[in-house]
Amino acid sequence: MAGIKSINLDGEEIYAFNSAIYIFESSAGNTLEVDMIVSEVTLRKYQNRESLITEIEMEDGGLISSFMFLKSVPGKLPRLSLFCELDPDEPYEGILRISEEQQDFPVIEAGITLEEIRKVEMPNEKITLKLNLPINQVEWLKEKKNKELNGLFRELLGEYLEKPE
């Protein structure tokens, strides 16, 4: 079975923790499909797009370039799933074929945890806090820039989370 060496979406190489490429054969027609486990940051960047220009470099040296569409596939880990119609001029040698009766899809989540993904790329999340503080503390906080406050809270929370309970 052919493996993926690298993936470019809209000209940008993305890091995939695991991936699978296969041809799905159904009565409606055959499609080339790519499933990949990515970081939450990558998922947020691409999940709302309808389609992407995709370049896939295969481990055997082959290159597949196509305009691919995104589809939603549930899972516990951040995942991008792409598909496109088969190019009649492309041989697709060594690519796994899955029929609609078989539906034995490659398992790409095995052995990967969200904690491991976050070690590679941790997403940032905006949060709004409502606090009841003495006026001198409120005034001090208002004097600070967001960048300073972000650093302060990261440091404070980092120390708090690292303490053994």
C-alpha positions, -999 to +999 in steps of 0.1 A: +000+000+000+013+034-010+021+059+018+020+096+020+053+115+024+040+150+025+008+170+020+005+206+008-029+224+011-032+256-009+006+258-013+013+253+024+029+221+038+010+207+067+021+184+094+000+152+095+004+129+126-009+100+105-026+098+072-042+074+047-049+076+010-073+052-007-098+049-036-134+045-025-153+024-050-191+028-049-221+025-072-221+063-074-186+063-087-150+061-075-133+088-055-097+094-043-098+100-005-072+113+019-078+112+057-053+128+081-048+135+118-037+171+122-033+196+150-063+215+162-047+247+148-045+232+113-081+218+116-094+253+125-075+269+097-090+246+070-122+231+083-146+257+070-132+257+035-152+240+008-122+229-013-084+230-014-057+227-040-039+196-027-005+182-036+004+148-021+039+135-024+039+097-021+067+077-004+074+060-037+081+093-053+048+098-070+030+131-069-008+136-069-021+171-075-058+178-074-086+201-065-101+183-034-132+189-014-135+187+024-159+164+041-167+160+078-158+127+095-163+123+132-135+112+154-119+118+188-088+135+172-086+166+149-090+152+114-092+165+079-108+143+052-105+152+015-119+137-016-120+142-054-130+124-085-104+101-100-083+115-128-086+091-158-050+098-168-036+088-134-028+051-128-030+053-089-006+023-086-003+009-051-032+029-036-055+009-014-090+003-029-120+001-006-155-009-019-187+003-004-196-033+006-162-038+023-159-004+041-127-015+058-113+020+062-077+025+074-075+033+112-054+065+115-062+075+151-045+044+167-016+052+189-021+090+188-034+111+217-046+147+219-019+154+244+008+143+219-007+165+192-007+195+216+030+190+224+037+197+187+012+226+183-009+240+212-039+260+201-046+293+218-082+301+228-097+335+237-114+337+271-133+365+288-132+366+326-155+385+349-137+392+382-146+411+413-114+427+425-104+457+447-102+489+426-064+492+429-060+458+412-086+467+385-067+499+378-034+480+376-049+455+352-063+482+330-028+498+327-014+466+312-013+457+276-030+425+264+004+409+256+017+416+291-015+401+307-014+370+284+022+364+295+013+370+332-016+346+331+003+319+311+031+320+337+007+320+367-015+292+353+016+272+342+030+272+377-004+264+392-010+234+368+025+220+373+020+218+411+013+183+424-020+180+441 
